[in-house]
């Protein structure tokens, strides 16, 4: 009887499954696989191209159709495709980059170089690596639970490449490297892109594997009509489709069960419609249910168990491709050591840490099982671009309109240094220069020079004493403020998001007004309130785990600053040492995935001489990246409430009603005056309060915000507007 069963098994026709490429439309493959699974059809070999390779490889490695549906329904494709790395993976420097510049362009040898693709595809590769970790010991794809191969295109020769051994994650990343969207993948010294360029439906190659019956799923586009050809991308896609559609005339005839889901109206990036596309695939398969039921089947053959891997032990680490960056630097960013256990989540975070430096064009890796653990083999491609031109634009109520032009140079003097120069043109011309030697968790070295200026009608109490205000009758002063600050500092990291900075600072502060106040010079055309060089020591301690700077949904912020002013050019002739200390604390949490809250508290005080008021705390307005001791406060205009000490509380509710569109409500309360921490006024009922109702839209240039604010003390309301990242 056993011999008879073996004979029947060997005599059963071999069934091959071929899955075409099609981007998001390829999710229809999952619906077909669910139907195949429900019938218990045993697939003997799988072949695929592009998205067909991705779905096919995971099916071949043991996932069922239902499991694939669950996996792909849980993916945020915008973050996946857009190389959106978690904020926690970025250093403080890289966070500032991503939260300041709208556009970054490679700029070598005084020539602008466009990137090879929109996305490096690192997030995609990380996902593939995780999903295929359980078969990472398989060297040849014929040894997978179901034998598999996929097609890529050699970009240099234009010839198809059959990928059937090596790293499964790298193979499907290459097969799906859609030109201009994902950068090419190098495997065995071949530069590979999407296999759909040359062979989007590898049926002939599958038949050559000895398959008797072919099930084919085709999610390719038909040719568009003239009504649909209205843009350059649509025309280019039509041109590319000439060959594939012509090929399918013959290839469809070779397919025994040819399944073509109705995906009209969807595009290669319609991932938001994934559930509907999967359903379309299932419907198309059901339409062929009679043919499918005739195939040999055995319920239970597809019951597979994918081991859930939470922890991994990395025994050995092999690096390849690093020339300018040392092994210690790379492993320091990865935060892994040989012969140590870690969670897979922490391993992925380490990969993100390294990629977030933007020092590498690609980082491919493979975890190979070895002695109850894994050996890590990496293939790094260092970025050949050291110079970048970066651009930004901004408008707010204090600095008005501004255009940002930045030049960034990496490895100017050392392999781990960064030099940046911001030139800000607009209503208030400014600049910011920084040279930073990044030593990670050792003491890094920085040099910063900044010029800041604005013109504003402010509360006179920032500059005039109560007696002067009473004498002159001035409540407001129209001032011009110029701030020229130079710093040398040391920075160390206790962890990725926890830094300590110690440094020395020179500040040239000049404040003038065309309003003449107590000026003995009859020929003077303005009053100079401040024209002083200050010299100080400073320290900053910052802990920041916010997942988003502008609209945090989770995380904690502690940002503190202490300045000890040692001497000055003594413009007022009565300088004595003084210091300022301030801190900002925030906690963000979410009620749902759309509704979140931030609770904040902020405070500061002066120690020592208080004769110089120009550096006192000044609350009011809405803004980020404010200089000196200016603090945001809803309900009041900028620099409206002044004092040498303050305490402030904040409640902010944010509702993301549509992706990237926010409605928010804020309330803030404060006590601000001189010496409130010594006379106990800081714990009394707040003297100042303000409220804000706003709308914000996250764009490529940064948030666009409008806030309507009011204060019950003044019975006045005010609008604040912001466009773009703050700088």
C-alpha positions in Angstrom: 0.0 0.0 0.0 2.9 2.4 0.8 4.5 1.7 -2.5 1.2 2.4 -4.3 0.9 5.7 -2.5 4.4 6.7 -3.5 3.6 5.8 -7.1 0.5 7.9 -7.0 2.4 10.8 -5.5 5.1 10.7 -8.1 2.6 10.4 -10.9 0.6 13.4 -9.8 1.0 16.4 -12.2 3.3 19.1 -10.9 1.6 22.4 -10.4 3.5 25.7 -10.9 2.3 29.2 -9.9 3.4 32.3 -11.7 2.7 35.7 -10.3 3.2 38.9 -12.4 4.4 42.3 -11.2 2.1 45.2 -10.8 3.0 47.2 -7.7 0.0 47.6 -5.3 -2.2 45.8 -7.8 -0.1 42.7 -7.0 -1.9 42.5 -3.6 -4.6 40.7 -5.7 -2.3 37.7 -5.6 -3.1 37.3 -1.9 -6.8 36.9 -2.7 -6.0 34.2 -5.2 -3.7 32.4 -2.7 -6.5 32.4 -0.1 -8.7 30.6 -2.6 -5.9 28.1 -3.5 -5.4 27.4 0.2 -9.1 26.9 0.8 -9.1 24.2 -1.9 -6.0 22.5 -0.5 -4.1 22.7 -3.8 -0.5 21.7 -3.5 1.8 24.1 -5.4 5.1 22.5 -6.5 7.0 25.6 -7.7 6.4 29.4 -7.5 7.8 32.0 -9.8 7.3 35.8 -9.6 8.4 39.2 -10.7 8.4 42.4 -8.7 5.3 42.4 -6.4 4.7 38.9 -7.7 8.1 37.9 -6.4 7.4 39.5 -3.0 4.1 37.7 -2.5 5.3 34.5 -4.1 8.5 34.3 -2.0 6.6 34.7 1.2 4.1 32.1 0.2 6.9 29.8 -0.8 8.6 30.3 2.5 5.6 29.1 4.5 3.0 31.9 4.9 -0.6 31.1 4.0 -2.8 33.5 2.0 -4.7 34.5 5.2 -1.4 35.2 7.0 -0.2 37.4 4.1 -3.5 39.3 4.1 -3.0 40.0 7.8 0.6 41.1 7.3 0.0 43.4 4.4 -3.1 45.0 6.0 -1.0 46.0 8.9 1.7 47.8 6.9 1.9 51.6 6.6 3.0 51.7 3.0 3.7 55.5 3.0 6.3 55.0 5.8 7.6 51.8 4.2 8.2 53.2 0.7 9.2 56.7 1.8 12.2 55.6 3.9 10.5 57.2 6.9 12.8 56.3 9.7 11.6 56.6 13.3 12.6 59.8 14.9 14.2 57.8 17.8 16.7 56.3 15.3 18.2 59.7 14.4 20.9 61.6 16.2 20.0 65.1 17.4 21.9 66.5 14.4 19.9 64.3 11.9 16.6 65.2 13.6 17.4 68.9 13.1 18.1 68.2 9.5 14.9 66.3 8.9 12.9 69.0 10.8 14.4 72.0 9.0 15.1 71.4 5.3 12.4 70.6 2.8 14.7 69.5 -0.1 18.1 68.0 0.0 20.1 67.7 -3.3 23.5 66.1 -3.8 25.9 68.8 -4.9 29.4 67.6 -5.9 32.0 69.4 -7.9 29.7 72.5 -8.1 27.2 70.3 -10.0 23.7 69.3 -8.8 23.3 65.5 -8.9 19.9 64.1 -8.8 19.5 60.9 -6.6 19.2 57.5 -8.4 15.8 57.0 -6.8 13.2 58.6 -4.5 13.7 55.9 -1.8 16.7 53.8 -0.8 14.3 51.0 0.0 15.8 50.3 3.4 12.5 50.0 5.2 11.3 47.6 2.6 14.5 45.5 2.9 14.2 45.5 6.7 10.7 44.1 6.4 11.7 41.4 3.9 14.6 40.4 6.2 12.3 40.0 9.2 9.6 38.1 7.3 12.1 35.6 5.8 14.3 35.2 8.9 12.9 31.7 9.5 14.3 30.5 6.2 17.6 32.4 6.3 19.4 29.1 6.5 18.2 28.2 3.0 20.9 28.9 0.5 19.1 27.6 -2.7 15.5 28.7 -3.1 14.6 25.2 -4.4 15.0 24.0 -0.8 12.3 26.4 0.5 9.0 24.7 1.7 7.9 25.4 -1.9 10.7 25.9 -4.5 10.9 29.4 -5.8 12.7 31.8 -8.1 12.2 35.4 -9.3 13.3 37.7 -12.1 15.4 40.9 -11.9 16.9 43.0 -14.6 20.6 43.7 -15.1 20.6 47.5 -15.6 23.9 47.4 -17.5 23.1 44.7 -20.0 19.3 44.9 -20.0 19.1 41.1 -19.7 16.9 39.2 -17.3 18.5 37.6 -14.3 17.0 34.5 -12.6 17.5 34.7 -8.8 17.3 31.3 -7.2 19.9 31.3 -4.5 21.6 33.5 -1.9 19.7 35.9 0.3 15.9 35.6 -0.3 15.3 39.1 1.1 17.9 40.7 -1.2 16.6 38.7 -4.2 13.0 40.0 -3.8 14.3 43.5 -3.1 16.1 43.5 -6.4 13.2 42.0 -8.3 10.9 44.7 -6.9 13.3 47.7 -7.3 10.9 49.8 -9.4 13.0 52.2 -11.5 13.1 55.8 -10.0 11.1 54.7 -6.9 13.7 52.3 -5.4 17.5 52.4 -6.0 19.1 49.4 -7.7 20.3 46.4 -5.6 23.7 45.0 -6.2 24.0 41.2 -6.0 27.1 39.3 -7.1 28.5 42.5 -8.7 25.4 42.8 -10.8 23.3 46.0 -10.5 19.7 44.9 -10.6 16.4 46.6 -10.9 12.7 45.5 -11.3 12.4 42.3 -13.3 9.2 43.7 -14.9 11.4 45.7 -17.2 12.3 42.6 -19.2 10.1 39.7 -18.0 7.0 40.5 -15.9 5.5 37.0 -16.2 8.2 34.2 -16.1 6.0 31.3 -17.3 8.6 29.9 -19.7 11.2 29.7 -17.0 8.7 28.0 -14.7 7.7 25.4 -17.3 11.4 24.6 -17.7 11.3 23.5 -14.1 9.2 20.5 -15.2 5.8 21.9 -14.3 2.8 20.1 -15.9 0.1 22.6 -15.0 0.5 26.3 -14.7 -1.7 28.6 -12.6 -1.0 32.2 -13.6 -2.1 35.4 -12.0 -1.8 38.5 -14.2 -2.2 42.0 -12.6 -0.7 44.0 -15.4 -2.4 47.0 -17.0 -4.1 47.0 -20.3 -3.2 49.7 -22.7 -4.8 53.1 -21.8 -7.0 55.1 -24.1 -6.2 58.7 -25.1 -8.6 60.0 -22.4 -6.3 58.5 -19.7 -3.0 59.6 -21.2 -2.7 63.1 -19.8 0.6 63.2 -18.0 4.3 62.2 -18.6 4.3 59.3 -16.1 1.1 57.8 -17.7 2.7 58.1 -21.2 5.9 56.5 -20.0 4.0 53.6 -18.4 2.0 53.1 -21.6 5.3 52.8 -23.6 6.6 50.3 -21.1 3.4 48.3 -21.3 3.7 47.8 -25.1 6.1 45.0 -24.7 4.6 43.3 -21.7 1.1 43.3 -23.1 2.4 42.0 -26.4 4.2 39.2 -24.6 1.1 38.3 -22.6 -0.8 37.5 -25.8 1.4 34.4 -26.2 2.1 33.8 -22.5 -1.6 33.7 -21.5 -2.1 30.9 -24.0 0.6 28.9 -22.3 -1.2 29.3 -19.0 -3.5 26.4 -18.1 -5.5 28.4 -15.6 -5.1 32.1 -16.4 -6.5 34.4 -13.7 -6.7 38.1 -14.4 -8.3 40.1 -11.5 -10.3 43.2 -12.4 -7.9 45.9 -11.1 -9.0 48.7 -13.4 -9.0 52.0 -11.6 -6.1 51.0 -9.4 -2.5 52.1 -9.8 0.9 50.7 -8.8 0.8 52.8 -5.7 -2.9 52.2 -4.6 -1.8 50.6 -1.4 -4.5 52.4 0.6 -7.0 50.3 -1.4 -5.2 47.0 -0.4 -8.3 45.4 1.1 -10.4 45.9 -2.0 -7.6 44.8 -4.3 -7.2 41.5 -2.3 -10.9 41.0 -2.6 -10.7 41.5 -6.3 -8.1 38.7 -6.5 -10.3 36.4 -4.5 -13.3 37.1 -6.8 -11.2 36.4 -9.8 -10.0 33.1 -8.4 -13.6 32.0 -7.5 -14.5 32.6 -11.2 -12.1 29.8 -12.0 -13.2 27.6 -9.1 -14.4 24.7 -11.4 -11.0 24.5 -13.1 -9.1 24.8 -9.7 -11.2 22.0 -8.1 -10.1 19.6 -10.8 -6.5 20.0 -9.7 -5.0 17.4 -7.3 -5.5 18.6 -3.8 -5.0 17.5 -0.2 -6.5 19.6 2.6 -3.9 20.0 5.3 -0.8 20.3 3.1 -0.8 24.0 3.4 -1.0 24.1 7.2 2.3 25.6 8.0 3.7 27.1 11.1 6.0 30.1 10.9 8.2 30.4 14.0 7.9 33.7 15.8 11.4 35.1 16.4 11.5 37.7 19.1 15.1 37.3 20.4 18.3 36.7 18.4 21.9 36.0 19.4 24.5 37.3 17.1 27.7 35.2 17.2 29.9 36.9 14.6 29.7 40.1 12.7 31.3 40.4 9.2 31.5 43.8 7.6 32.1 44.5 3.9 32.3 47.7 2.0 33.3 50.1 4.7 36.3 52.3 3.8 35.9 55.7 5.5 34.0 54.5 8.5 35.6 52.2 11.0 34.2 48.9 12.4 33.8 50.6 15.8 31.8 53.4 14.3 29.4 51.1 12.5 29.0 48.7 15.4 28.5 51.7 17.7 25.6 52.9 15.5 24.2 49.4 15.3 24.5 49.0 19.1 25.4 45.3 18.8 28.3 43.2 19.9 29.4 39.7 19.0 28.2 36.9 21.2 25.4 38.9 22.7 21.6 38.4 22.7 19.3 41.1 21.6 15.7 41.5 20.5 14.9 41.6 16.8 13.2 45.0 17.5 16.5 46.4 19.0 18.4 44.9 16.0 16.1 46.8 13.6 16.5 50.0 15.6 20.3 49.6 15.3 20.0 49.3 11.5 17.8 52.4 11.5 20.4 54.2 13.6 23.1 53.5 11.0 21.0 54.3 8.0 19.8 57.6 9.6 23.3 59.0 9.5 22.9 59.2 5.7 26.5 58.1 5.3 25.5 55.0 3.4 23.6 54.7 0.2 22.5 51.2 1.1 23.0 48.7 3.9 22.2 45.1 2.9 22.6 42.3 5.4 21.9 38.7 6.0 21.5 36.7 9.2 22.7 33.1 8.8 21.9 30.6 11.5 25.0 29.3 13.4 25.3 27.4 16.7 22.0 28.5 18.3 22.4 32.0 17.0 23.2 33.9 13.8 26.2 35.3 12.0 25.6 38.8 10.6 26.9 39.4 7.1 26.7 43.0 6.0 27.3 44.7 2.7 27.6 48.5 3.0 27.8 51.0 0.2 29.1 54.3 1.5 27.7 57.4 0.1 29.9 59.0 -2.6 28.2 62.3 -2.0 29.8 64.5 0.6 28.2 67.9 -0.3 24.5 68.7 -0.2 22.5 71.7 -1.2 19.4 72.0 1.0 16.5 74.3 0.7 13.6 75.5 2.9 10.9 78.1 3.2 9.1 79.6 6.2 6.7 82.3 7.4 5.8 83.2 10.9 4.6 86.3 12.8 7.9 87.2 14.3 10.5 86.7 11.5 8.0 87.0 8.6 8.9 85.5 5.3 12.2 83.6 4.8 13.9 81.4 2.3 16.6 79.0 3.5 19.7 78.0 1.5 22.0 75.5 3.1 25.3 74.0 2.1 26.4 70.9 4.0 29.8 69.3 3.7 30.6 65.9 5.3 34.1 64.7 5.9 35.7 68.2 5.4 38.6 67.6 7.7 37.8 64.3 9.4 35.9 61.2 8.5 33.2 61.9 11.0 32.7 65.7 10.8 29.9 67.7 9.3 30.0 71.4 8.3 26.8 73.3 7.6 26.0 76.9 6.6 22.5 78.2 6.6 21.8 81.5 4.8 18.3 82.8 5.5 17.0 85.5 3.1 13.8 87.4 3.5 12.4 90.1 5.8 15.1 89.4 8.4 18.4 88.2 7.0 20.1 85.6 9.2 22.7 82.9 9.1 23.8 79.8 11.1 27.2 78.1 10.8 28.1 74.9 12.5 31.1 72.5 12.5 30.5 69.3 14.4 32.8 66.3 15.0 30.5 63.4 15.8 32.0 60.9 18.2 28.7 59.4 19.3 28.8 58.3 23.0 32.2 59.8 23.4 32.7 63.6 23.7 31.8 65.2 20.4 33.1 68.7 19.6 31.1 71.5 18.1 31.6 75.1 16.9 28.6 77.2 16.2 28.1 80.8 15.0 24.7 82.4 14.5 23.3 85.8 13.6 19.6 86.5 14.4 17.6 89.7 13.9 14.0 90.9 13.9 12.0 94.1 14.1 9.0 94.1 16.6 6.8 96.3 18.7 7.3 94.8 22.2 6.3 95.3 25.8 8.5 98.2 27.1 9.0 96.4 30.5 11.7 94.2 28.8 13.9 97.2 28.5 12.6 100.0 30.8 12.2 100.1 34.5 8.9 100.8 36.1 10.1 104.4 36.9 11.1 104.9 33.2 7.7 103.6 32.0 5.9 105.9 34.5 8.0 108.9 33.4 7.8 108.4 29.6 4.3 106.9 29.5 5.5 104.3 27.1 3.9 100.8 27.2 5.3 99.6 23.9 8.6 100.1 22.1 9.3 99.5 18.4 12.7 97.8 18.6 15.3 96.3 16.3 17.1 93.3 17.9 20.4 91.9 16.6 21.9 88.8 18.2 25.3 87.5 17.2 26.2 84.4 19.1 29.3 82.1 19.0 29.7 78.9 20.9 32.3 76.2 21.4 30.9 73.1 23.0 31.4 69.5 23.9 28.5 67.0 23.7 28.1 63.4 24.9 25.3 61.0 24.6 24.0 58.8 27.4 21.7 57.1 24.9 20.5 58.1 21.4 18.0 60.6 22.7 19.7 61.8 25.9 22.5 64.4 25.5 24.7 66.6 27.7 26.3 69.7 26.3 28.9 71.9 28.0 30.4 75.0 26.4 31.5 78.6 26.3 29.6 81.4 24.6 30.2 84.9 23.3 27.0 86.9 22.6 26.8 90.3 21.0 23.4 91.7 21.8 22.2 95.0 20.3 18.7 96.5 20.8 17.8 99.8 19.4 14.6 101.9 18.9 13.7 104.9 16.9 11.7 106.0 19.9 13.9 108.5 21.8 14.0 107.7 25.5 16.1 109.7 28.0 18.8 110.3 25.4 21.0 113.3 26.2 22.2 113.5 22.6 19.8 115.9 20.8 21.1 114.7 17.4 20.4 111.0 18.1 18.0 109.4 15.7 17.5 106.4 17.9 17.9 105.0 21.4 20.3 102.2 22.1 19.0 100.0 24.9 21.6 97.3 24.6 25.0 97.1 22.9 26.9 94.5 24.9 29.3 91.6 24.5 28.4 88.9 27.0 30.7 86.0 27.9 29.3 82.9 29.5 29.6 79.3 30.4 26.6 77.1 29.5 25.2 73.6 30.0 22.3 71.8 28.3 20.7 68.5 29.3 18.1 67.1 26.8 16.1 64.0 26.8 13.7 63.7 23.9 11.7 60.6 22.9 8.9 62.4 21.1 7.9 60.4 18.0 7.2 63.7 16.2 8.5 67.1 17.0 5.5 69.1 15.9 2.6 66.6 16.5 3.8 64.1 19.1 1.6 61.2 19.9 3.9 59.6 22.4 7.1 60.2 24.2 8.7 62.4 26.8 10.7 65.7 26.6 13.1 67.3 29.1 15.0 70.2 27.8 17.1 72.3 30.2 19.5 75.2 29.8 21.8 76.9 32.3 23.9 80.0 31.4 26.4 81.6 33.8 27.3 85.1 32.5 30.9 85.8 33.7 31.6 89.2 32.1 30.5 91.7 29.5 31.7 94.7 27.7 29.9 96.7 30.4 27.7 98.8 28.2 25.6 99.8 31.2 28.7 100.3 33.4 27.2 98.3 36.2 27.6 94.6 35.3 28.0 91.9 37.8 27.7 88.2 37.4 24.3 86.6 36.9 22.9 83.4 35.6 19.7 82.0 34.0 18.2 78.5 34.4 15.2 77.2 32.5 13.6 73.8 31.7 10.8 72.5 29.6 9.1 69.2 30.3 6.5 67.5 28.1 4.7 64.2 28.1 2.7 63.0 25.0 0.3 60.1 24.9 -2.6 58.9 22.7 -6.1 58.0 23.5 -6.6 56.5 20.0 -4.4 56.4 16.8 -5.9 59.8 15.9 -6.4 61.6 19.2 -3.5 62.6 21.4 -2.6 64.9 24.2 0.5 66.7 25.3 0.9 67.9 28.9 3.7 70.4 29.4 5.4 72.4 32.1 8.0 75.1 31.7 9.9 77.4 34.1 12.9 79.5 34.6 14.6 82.0 36.9 17.5 84.4 37.2 20.2 84.1 39.9 22.2 87.2 40.9 22.2 90.8 39.5 19.1 91.9 37.8 20.2 95.3 36.5 20.3 94.0 32.9 16.8 93.2 31.7 17.4 92.5 28.0 18.0 88.8 28.7 15.0 88.4 31.0 12.2 86.0 30.2 9.6 87.3 27.7 6.5 85.3 27.0 4.0 85.6 24.1 3.3 84.5 20.6 3.6 81.1 18.9 6.9 79.8 17.7 9.7 77.2 17.8 13.5 77.8 17.8 13.1 81.1 19.7 16.4 82.7 20.8 17.6 83.7 24.2 14.8 83.6 26.8 11.8 84.2 24.6 9.0 81.7 25.4 5.8 80.9 23.4 2.5 81.7 25.1 -0.9 81.6 23.4 -3.3 84.6 23.8 -0.6 87.3 23.8 1.7 88.7 21.1 5.4 88.0 21.1 7.4 89.5 24.0 4.4 90.7 25.8 4.9 89.4 29.4 8.3 89.9 31.0 10.0 89.0 34.2 13.2 87.5 35.7 11.3 84.2 36.5 8.3 82.4 35.2 6.3 79.1 35.5 4.0 77.9 32.7 1.7 75.0 32.2 0.4 73.7 28.8 -2.4 71.3 27.7 -2.6 70.5 24.0 -5.2 68.2 22.4 -4.6 67.1 18.8 -7.0 65.2 16.5 -5.6 64.0 13.2 -9.0 63.7 11.4 -7.5 62.9 8.1 -3.9 61.7 7.4 -1.6 64.7 8.0 -4.5 67.0 8.8 -4.8 68.1 12.4 -7.3 70.0 14.5 -5.9 71.1 17.9 -6.9 72.9 21.0 -4.4 74.4 23.5 -4.6 76.1 26.8 -1.6 77.6 28.7 -1.3 79.3 32.1 1.6 81.2 33.6 2.9 83.3 36.4 5.6 85.8 35.3 7.3 88.4 37.4 10.5 89.2 39.3 11.5 86.8 42.1 8.3 84.6 41.9 10.2 81.6 43.3 11.4 83.5 46.4 8.1 85.2 47.2 6.0 82.1 46.6 4.0 83.6 43.7 4.8 80.7 41.4 2.3 78.4 43.2 -0.6 81.0 43.3 -3.5 81.2 40.8 -2.1 81.9 37.4 -2.0 85.6 36.5 -2.0 84.9 32.7 -3.9 82.5 30.6 -4.4 81.9 26.9 -6.2 79.5 24.6 -5.7 78.5 21.0 -7.8 76.7 18.4 -5.9 75.6 15.3 -5.6 73.7 12.1 -2.4 72.2 10.7 -1.4 70.4 7.6 1.9 68.4 7.3 3.6 69.0 4.0 6.9 68.4 2.4 8.1 71.8 3.4 6.9 71.4 7.0 3.6 72.2 8.8 1.2 74.8 7.6 -0.6 76.2 10.6 -3.3 78.7 11.5 -4.1 79.4 15.2 -6.8 81.6 16.6 -5.8 82.6 20.1 -7.4 84.7 22.8 -6.9 85.6 26.4 -9.6 86.4 29.0 -7.3 88.9 30.8 -7.0 91.2 27.8 -10.4 90.2 26.1 -8.5 90.3 22.9 -7.9 87.7 20.2 -5.0 87.2 17.8 -4.2 85.0 14.8 -0.9 83.3 14.4 0.3 81.7 11.2 3.2 79.4 10.3 4.3 78.0 7.0 7.1 75.4 6.8 9.8 74.1 9.1 11.1 76.5 11.8 14.7 77.7 11.4 
